């Protein structure tokens, strides 16, 4: 298991009241594959430096997790296929 940090920018039109449940559903692949979600930090809506898919704002979520490299890549792949995800950035945290 390795430590990873992932930043996710979600479409600002996703309902903020149900955002916690929505994010949990998106990240479910990590615990299903034996990894662990150490911290899920929802920053809320922020202005983007440049427009992404004609959006000038996005909802930022930062996730710290322990997972295998295959699980982290699968999560990144699944998030890339989701239309409500504007951007993701997956980083391996050096121990």
C-alpha positions as CSV (number, residue, x, y, z in Angstrom):
1,X,0.0,0.0,0.0
2,X,1.2,3.5,-0.9
3,X,0.1,6.9,0.2
4,X,-1.7,9.0,-2.4
5,X,-3.2,12.5,-2.5
6,X,-5.8,13.2,-5.2
7,X,-7.4,16.6,-6.0
8,X,-10.8,16.4,-7.7
9,X,-12.6,19.3,-9.3
10,X,-16.3,18.6,-9.6
11,X,-18.8,20.4,-11.8
12,X,-20.2,23.4,-9.8
13,X,-23.8,22.4,-10.8
14,X,-23.7,19.3,-8.6
15,X,-25.9,19.9,-5.5
16,X,-23.7,20.8,-2.5
17,X,-26.2,19.4,0.0
18,X,-25.6,15.9,-1.3
19,X,-21.9,16.4,-2.2
20,X,-20.6,14.3,0.7
21,X,-22.7,11.3,-0.3
22,X,-21.8,11.8,-4.0
23,X,-18.0,11.9,-3.2
24,X,-18.3,8.8,-1.0
25,X,-19.9,7.0,-3.9
26,X,-17.2,8.1,-6.3
27,X,-14.4,7.0,-4.0
28,X,-16.0,3.6,-3.1
29,X,-13.5,1.7,-5.4
30,X,-10.7,2.3,-2.8
31,X,-12.2,0.5,0.2
32,X,-13.6,-2.2,-2.1
33,X,-10.1,-3.0,-3.3
34,X,-8.7,-3.1,0.2
35,X,-7.4,0.4,0.5
36,X,-8.3,3.1,3.0
37,X,-9.5,6.7,2.7
38,X,-7.6,8.5,5.4
39,X,-9.0,12.0,4.8
40,X,-11.6,13.5,2.5
41,X,-11.5,17.3,2.6
42,X,-14.3,19.1,0.7
43,X,-13.1,22.7,0.1
44,X,-16.2,23.8,-1.6
45,X,-16.6,26.1,-4.7
46,X,-13.6,28.0,-5.9
47,X,-12.9,30.2,-8.9
48,X,-10.8,28.4,-11.5
49,X,-7.7,30.0,-12.9
50,X,-9.1,29.4,-16.4
51,X,-12.3,28.0,-17.8
52,X,-12.7,24.2,-17.9
53,X,-15.5,22.9,-20.1
54,X,-17.0,26.4,-20.0
55,X,-17.1,26.5,-16.2
56,X,-15.4,29.3,-14.4
57,X,-15.9,27.7,-10.9
58,X,-15.5,24.2,-9.6
59,X,-16.0,22.3,-6.3
60,X,-12.7,21.2,-5.0
61,X,-12.2,17.9,-3.0
62,X,-8.8,16.7,-1.7
63,X,-8.5,13.0,-0.8
64,X,-5.7,11.4,1.2
65,X,-5.7,7.6,0.8
66,X,-3.7,4.4,1.1
67,X,-4.0,2.1,-1.9
68,X,-2.2,-0.1,-4.4
69,X,-1.0,1.6,-7.6
70,X,-3.5,-0.4,-9.6
71,X,-6.4,0.8,-7.4
72,X,-5.3,4.4,-7.6
73,X,-5.1,4.2,-11.4
74,X,-8.5,2.6,-11.6
75,X,-10.0,5.4,-9.4
76,X,-8.4,8.0,-11.7
77,X,-9.8,6.2,-14.8
78,X,-13.3,5.9,-13.4
79,X,-13.3,9.6,-12.4
80,X,-12.1,10.5,-15.9
81,X,-15.1,8.8,-17.4
82,X,-17.5,10.7,-15.1
83,X,-19.0,13.7,-16.9
84,X,-19.4,15.7,-13.7
85,X,-15.7,15.6,-12.9
86,X,-13.8,18.5,-14.5
87,X,-10.3,17.5,-13.5
88,X,-8.3,15.1,-11.3
89,X,-4.7,15.1,-10.2
90,X,-3.2,12.0,-8.5
91,X,0.0,12.3,-6.6
92,X,2.0,9.7,-4.8
93,X,3.1,11.1,-1.4
94,X,6.7,10.2,-0.5
95,X,6.9,8.7,3.0
